[in-house]
């Protein structure tokens, strides 16, 4: 069995105090022990990818979560800690702007992460929010790495891939946060009043912080003093993405795409990446495509002028008339048996000429057996092979508009 590479990620020294690390250990260790006892070590299948989503109150986490999931190719619903911890007792704490205990948060969360639908990855909204939760996250990550090393090369290895953790923080300033919270409160009031009077629809949750400016401000301060600092401490450990959520929705979505787009060097198992890295990226192939095209066409004109002129003449006489008849569709196929195309360089010239003129050109060679001779005595049929060049051209067609 080949062990994982020496480049296995290691966490840097923690910036938390010894007391905070000790508190986290006291919380984490018994919870982990219970997981192993209840599920068995070989069944601790945590997500390959964790996207930890944090944000200021009103930053639009709920609005942008589906877009983040789409950008990362995730199909499962996000885990929203506020919903996961929605009990009457905890709701009273949240309404008062207080935090729920770290032990309760971690215990519920780890068991939830083991659900099969989260195996490939999941967005986790609202964790971690305290320094102790940050330390517990690091301990979870270390455990996931241990499982990855332990089961590598075994039949169970596919369930224990190298974990990837992204920290995504949506940020807005205090004034914007308070304004958005109060705006939500007004919208909730209007909606719930209509539901109550008509009996149609479902009531929306009413949070005390959405109706009181001082509570809204306090909620933002709790975010800055606890959640913000907790997430910021992970900047040098995991992939960290700070996204400006102050603007319009489309602007925020553009910021998200730039931040969370796929990067194989960060996400693939190092052994997988090492096997692929010798192959060129598409961006590397096309980056100088225009310059190379110009160089080739000038080369044809200077050193192979006679053949180049013949190919241009073939295009003008045999293909352009057909293209004009398909100008609306933007798509045409031309079949040709012209012996000119038997020359490989002529084919290369043909494709380059159309590329320079703005067409997408592909040439397929079809080899067809055609009966050529029939022997009356033996009944044997001799065939000759006919080559047909199928030239496929695509371009931007014309759009016809009907008058109203």
N, C-alpha and C positions, 0 to 999 in steps of 0.2 A: 504494500500500500504506500503510495507516494504522499508524504506529508504536505500540508499547505506551505506556501512559499515563505521565505524569511521576511518578506515584506508585509506580513500580516499586520494590520493597523494596531497601534498601541496608543492608549490614551495618555495625554500629557498629565503632569502633576496637577491636582485639583487646586483651585483658588479658594475653595470653601474652607471654613475653619475646621479644626480637628473635632470640635463639638458637633458641627453640622454633619460631618462625614460619619461620626459615631452614631448620631441620631438616625441617619439614613440606613446605616448597617443594621441597627436594631430593628428598623421597620422592614427592610428588604429580606434579610436572611430567613426569618420564619415564614414569610409569604412564599419565598422560593421553595423552601423545604416542603411546604404544604402542596405546592404544585407538583413537585416530583413524586410525592406520596400519592396524590390523587390521580395523576395522569400517567406517571412513568416517564423517565427521562427521554426515552425514545419517541414519545408522543408530544414533546414540547415543540411543536411546529409553529414558530413565530413568523410574522411577515418577513418576506425578503426585503421589503422597502417600507420604511416608516417616514411619513411626511408630517412633521410636528408643526401644526399651524397655530400661530399666536397672533394677536393683534390688539390694538387699542379698542376700547368700547366704541362701537359705531364704525369700525374700520371696514366692515363689509365681509367678514369671514364667511357668513352664511351665503351671501350673494356670490362670492368668488370661489367657494369650495368646488362647485360643479366644474368650473372652468379649469381650476388647478388639476382636478381629477382627469379631465379630458386631455390636458397638456401632458400628463404623465401616463396616460393610457390605463387608468384605473377604472374599473367598472363597479366595484362594491361601494356601498354607502359609507360615508365617513363615520368615524366614531366621535360623537360630540359629548364631551365630558359632562356638560351641564345637563344633558338628557340622561346620561348614564347614572348620574347621581341625583336624580330628581325624586327625592323623598320629601315628605312634609317637613321633617326636621331640618334637612339640608336646605330646603327652600327658604326657611326662615333666616338661616345664616346668610344666604345669597341676597335676600331682600334687604338685609341690614348692611350689605357691602362687605361681609366677612368671607373668609376662605374656609373651605371644608378640610378636615384633617387629612394629612398626607397618607396615613395608614389606610384609611377607607378608600382614598383615590387609587392607590397602587393596587390594593387587593382586588378591587372590582375590575380595574383596567387589565391586569395581566391575564386574568381568566378570559376576559372578553377577546383579547388579542389572539387567543388560541383557536378561535372559530375558523372553520375551513375557508370561508369566503374571503378571509384576509391574507391567505398564504402568499400571494404575489405582491401585495402591498396595500396600504391603507392610509388615508389622511386622518390624523388624530388632532382634533380641535380642542384646545384648552389644556394641554399637558406638554411640558411641565410648567407650573406656575410659581413654585417656590424653590429656594436653594436646595432644600432636602429632596424635593422631587427631581431636581437636576441630578443630584448624586445618585438617586435610585435609578434614573435613566442610564447613567454611566454603568452602574452595576448590571442592569439588564443587558446592555450592549456587550459587556464583557462575557456574560453568560451565553449570549447568542454566538459570540465568537468561539467560545469554548465548545459549544455544541457543533459548530461548523468544523472545527479541527477534529473533534472526536469521531464524527461520522463520515468524514471525507474518505472516499474510496470504498465505502460500504454500500450495500443495496439501499440503505436509508439515506444516502448522501444527498439525493435530490431534494429531500425535505429540509435540509440544513445548509442552505446556500449562504454565501458571505453576505451579512446584513449591510444595508445602505440606509443611512439616516440623513434626512434633509430637515433643516430648520427654516421655516418660511414665516416671516414676520411682516404683517401688514401694518403700516404706521401712518397715523394722522396726528395732528397737534391737538392740544387740549381744547381750544375753542371749537374746532371742528367736531371733536368727539362729543362735547356737551351738546352742541347744536343738533347733531344727528340723533343722540339719545332722546332728547326732548321731542324732536320731530317724530320719532318712532312712537313715543308716548301719545302724541296727538292722533296719529294714524290708528293706533290700537283703540283709543277711546271711541273714535268715530265708527270704526268697524264693529266693536263690541256693542255699542249702542244700537246699531242697525240690526245686528243679530238678535239682540234681546227683544227688540220691538217687533221684528218680523218672524222670529222663530226659525229663520233660514240661515244655514251656515254654521261654522264652528267658531267658538270664542278664541281669540288670541291671548297668549300669556301676557299678563300685566305685571311689569316689574316696577317696584317702587322707585328705582333709580331713573326710570324713564319719565317720571312726573315731578321730580324735585331736582332743581338745578344743583343744590349743594350735594345731594347724594350722587348725582351724575359726575360732579367734579371729584368727589371722593373716590368713586369707582375708577376714574382715570388715574388718580394718584396711586391707588393700590396697584394698578397695572404698571405704572412707571417704577414704583418702589420695589415691587416684588416680581411680577411676571417679566417685565422688560429686562431687569438685571439678571434674572434667572436664564432667560433665553440668550442674552448677550454673552454670558459666561461660556456658552457652548460654541461660540464663533470659531475658536481655534481647534475644535474637536471634530465637528461634523460639517457637512456642506451647509453653509449659512447664506440665506437669501433675504435681504431687507428690501421690501417692496413699498414704494411710495403709493399709498392708497388715497391720497388727498384729492385727486382729480376725478374726472368723469369715468364711468364704468369702462368705456372702450380704452381709455388711457391706462387704467389699472390692468386690464387684460393684456395689453401690449407689454407692460412692465413684467407681468407674470411669465409670459412666453419667453422673454429674454432671460429670465432668471432660472426657470425650471426645465428648459429644454434638455433633451437627452444628451448625455455625455458618456460615451462608452468607457473612457479611461477611469471614470469615477464609479461606474456602476457594475461593470463586468467583474467576475472573479479574475484575479491577476493571471491565472493560468490560461483562462479563455482569451483574455486580451493579448497575451504574449503570442498565442497561436494565430491571432488575426492581424496583428499590427504590421506584418510584412505586406499585406494587401493595401493598395492605395485607397484613400477616401475619394468619394465622388468629387468633393470640392477641390482636391488636389489634381484630379484628372481634367476638370473643366476650367481651372483658374487661368491657364494660358491657352485655352482652345482657340480663341480668336486670333491671337498672335501666330499660332502654329498654322491656322487656316490661311492667313495672308501669306505666310512664308511658302506654303505648299503651292498656292495658286501662282505666285510670282515665279516659282521654280518651274512649274509646268510651262508657263508662257515663255520663259527664257531658254530652257533646255530641251523642251519637248513640244515646240511650237506647232509642228505639223499635226501630231496626234491631238493636241489641245484644240486646234481649230476644227478637227473632224468631230470631236465630242461636242463642241459648241454648236456646230452645224446640225448634228443629230438632235440636240435638245431643241433647237429652233424649229426644225422641220417636223420632227416626229412627236415631240412631247408638248411643246407650248400650245399648239392648237387644241389638244385634248384638255390641257389645264384650263384654258379659257372657257371651255364648255362646263367645267366643274367649279367655276369661280364662286358660286353661291354656297356649295356644300363645303368647300375647303378640304376635300378629300378625294383623291383619285388613284386608280391603279392603271398602269400601262404595261402591257405584255409585249415583249420584243424578242425576235430571233436574230437581230442584226449582228453579224459577225464582229463588228467593231467592239462589242461588249465582251468578246472572248479574251480580250487583252486585259489583264488585271489592272494595269495602270489606267486604262480607259474607264473602268468601273470606279476607281478611286477618284478620278477627275470628275466623273458624273456626280457623285455624292457631294464632293467639295463645291462644285459649281452651284448646286441647289442650296447647299447650306449657306453659301455666301449671299445668295439671293433671298434668304429668309424662309426657305422651306425646310421641313423635316423630311429627310429622304432615307429610305431603306430599300435595298435591292435583294430579293430572294432569287436563287437559281433553282428552277424546276427541271428535273431530268425525266423525260417521257420516252418510253419505248414505243416505237412506231413500226408496224409490220413492213418489211422491205422486200422480202423474197419468200416464195412458197415453193418447196420442192415437191413435185407431183409424185415422184417415186417413193420418197420416205415420209412425205406428209409433214416434213419439218418446216417450221416458220422461222425465218431469220429476221431479227429486228435491228433497226438502227436507233441510236439514242438521239433524241432531239433536245436541245437545251433552250429553255424559255426563261428569259430574264423578266421577273415580275418587279416593276419599279413602283414603289408605294410612296406617295407624296401627300403630306399634310401641311396645311397652311391656314391662316385665318380667313374664313369665308366672309361673304357679304351678307349682311343682315337686312332682309326686306321688311319694311314696315307698312302695314295697311293703314290707309286713311280712315279716320273715324267718321 
